[in-house]
Amino acid sequence: MRQRWYIGCRHDFCLGTYHYEAFRSPTEPTKESHPQYLYVVGPFDTRRGALWAEKYGARNPHFRTVDDAEYFAAREA
């Protein structure tokens, strides 16, 4: 089974900040399968798109869909 790329959001309760991380999963993440994340974005078509969203996606008004991340990542490459 093909593993797809996702972005997971964690909350650091000590610092009161959010942390985003790219990860791969063979199935669609759920609360039961990935309880460490508050929410998950994806699936992304490429690793490059997922890493772009991880780095630049937070509070970016131009990033609204997975396709936006793929487009901006391709332009940046």
TITOR-570298 format. One record per residue (C-alpha): residue number from 1; residue in one letter; x, y, z negated. Coordinates in Angstrom, 1 decimal. Example, Ala and Ser with C-alpha at 12.3 -4.5 7.8 and 13.67 -1.06 7.14 Angstrom:
// TITOR-570298
+-----+--------+--------+--------+--------+
! num ! residu !     c1 !     c2 !     c3 !
+-----+--------+--------+--------+--------+
!   1 !      a !   12.3 !   -4.5 !   -7.8 !
!   2 !      s !   13.7 !   -1.1 !   -7.1 !
+-----+--------+--------+--------+--------+
END
This chain:
// TITOR-570298
+-----+--------+--------+--------+--------+
! num ! residu !     c1 !     c2 !     c3 !
+-----+--------+--------+--------+--------+
!   1 !      m !    0.0 !    0.0 !    0.0 !
!   2 !      r !    1.3 !    3.5 !    0.9 !
!   3 !      q !    2.2 !    5.8 !   -1.9 !
!   4 !      r !    0.9 !    9.4 !   -1.5 !
!   5 !      w !    2.2 !   12.6 !   -3.1 !
!   6 !      y !    0.3 !   14.5 !   -5.7 !
!   7 !      i !    1.0 !   17.5 !   -8.1 !
!   8 !      g !    0.1 !   17.0 !  -11.7 !
!   9 !      c !   -0.4 !   19.8 !  -14.2 !
!  10 !      r !    0.7 !   19.4 !  -17.8 !
!  11 !      h !    0.2 !   21.8 !  -20.7 !
!  12 !      d !    3.1 !   22.3 !  -23.1 !
!  13 !      f !    1.3 !   23.0 !  -26.4 !
!  14 !      c !    4.4 !   24.1 !  -28.2 !
!  15 !      l !    5.2 !   26.9 !  -25.7 !
!  16 !      g !    1.7 !   27.5 !  -24.5 !
!  17 !      t !    2.8 !   27.1 !  -20.8 !
!  18 !      y !    1.8 !   24.9 !  -17.9 !
!  19 !      h !    4.3 !   22.6 !  -16.1 !
!  20 !      y !    3.7 !   21.3 !  -12.6 !
!  21 !      e !    5.4 !   18.1 !  -11.3 !
!  22 !      a !    5.3 !   16.2 !   -8.0 !
!  23 !      f !    4.7 !   12.4 !   -8.3 !
!  24 !      r !    3.8 !    9.5 !   -6.1 !
!  25 !      s !    0.9 !    7.1 !   -6.6 !
!  26 !      p !   -0.4 !    4.2 !   -4.6 !
!  27 !      t !   -4.0 !    4.9 !   -5.8 !
!  28 !      e !   -5.9 !    8.1 !   -6.3 !
!  29 !      p !   -5.0 !    9.4 !   -9.8 !
!  30 !      t !   -7.8 !    9.4 !  -12.4 !
!  31 !      k !   -8.0 !   10.4 !  -16.1 !
!  32 !      e !   -7.6 !    6.8 !  -17.0 !
!  33 !      s !   -4.6 !    6.1 !  -14.7 !
!  34 !      h !   -2.7 !    9.4 !  -15.4 !
!  35 !      p !   -3.9 !   10.7 !  -18.8 !
!  36 !      q !   -0.8 !   12.9 !  -19.1 !
!  37 !      y !   -2.1 !   15.4 !  -16.6 !
!  38 !      l !   -4.8 !   18.0 !  -17.1 !
!  39 !      y !   -5.6 !   18.0 !  -13.4 !
!  40 !      v !   -4.1 !   16.7 !  -10.2 !
!  41 !      v !   -3.9 !   18.3 !   -6.7 !
!  42 !      g !   -3.5 !   16.2 !   -3.5 !
!  43 !      p !   -2.9 !   13.9 !   -1.8 !
!  44 !      f !   -0.2 !   15.7 !    0.2 !
!  45 !      d !    0.9 !   14.4 !    3.7 !
!  46 !      t !    4.6 !   14.9 !    3.0 !
!  47 !      r !    7.0 !   15.1 !    0.1 !
!  48 !      r !    8.1 !   18.5 !    1.5 !
!  49 !      g !    4.6 !   19.9 !    1.1 !
!  50 !      a !    4.2 !   18.5 !   -2.4 !
!  51 !      l !    7.6 !   20.0 !   -3.5 !
!  52 !      w !    6.7 !   23.4 !   -2.0 !
!  53 !      a !    3.4 !   23.3 !   -4.0 !
!  54 !      e !    5.2 !   22.3 !   -7.1 !
!  55 !      k !    7.6 !   25.2 !   -6.8 !
!  56 !      y !    5.5 !   28.0 !   -5.3 !
!  57 !      g !    1.9 !   27.0 !   -5.7 !
!  58 !      a !    1.1 !   28.3 !   -9.2 !
!  59 !      r !   -0.8 !   31.6 !   -9.0 !
!  60 !      n !   -0.1 !   31.9 !   -5.3 !
!  61 !      p !   -3.2 !   33.4 !   -3.5 !
!  62 !      h !   -2.0 !   32.0 !   -0.1 !
!  63 !      f !   -2.0 !   28.4 !   -1.4 !
!  64 !      r !   -5.6 !   27.3 !   -1.4 !
!  65 !      t !   -5.5 !   23.8 !    0.2 !
!  66 !      v !   -3.0 !   21.0 !    0.7 !
!  67 !      d !   -2.8 !   22.0 !    4.4 !
!  68 !      d !   -1.6 !   25.5 !    3.3 !
!  69 !      a !    1.3 !   23.9 !    1.4 !
!  70 !      e !    2.2 !   21.7 !    4.3 !
!  71 !      y !    2.1 !   24.8 !    6.7 !
!  72 !      f !    4.3 !   27.0 !    4.4 !
!  73 !      a !    6.7 !   24.2 !    3.7 !
!  74 !      a !    7.1 !   23.5 !    7.5 !
!  75 !      r !    7.7 !   27.3 !    8.1 !
!  76 !      e !   10.3 !   27.4 !    5.4 !
!  77 !      a !   12.3 !   24.4 !    6.7 !
+-----+--------+--------+--------+--------+
END
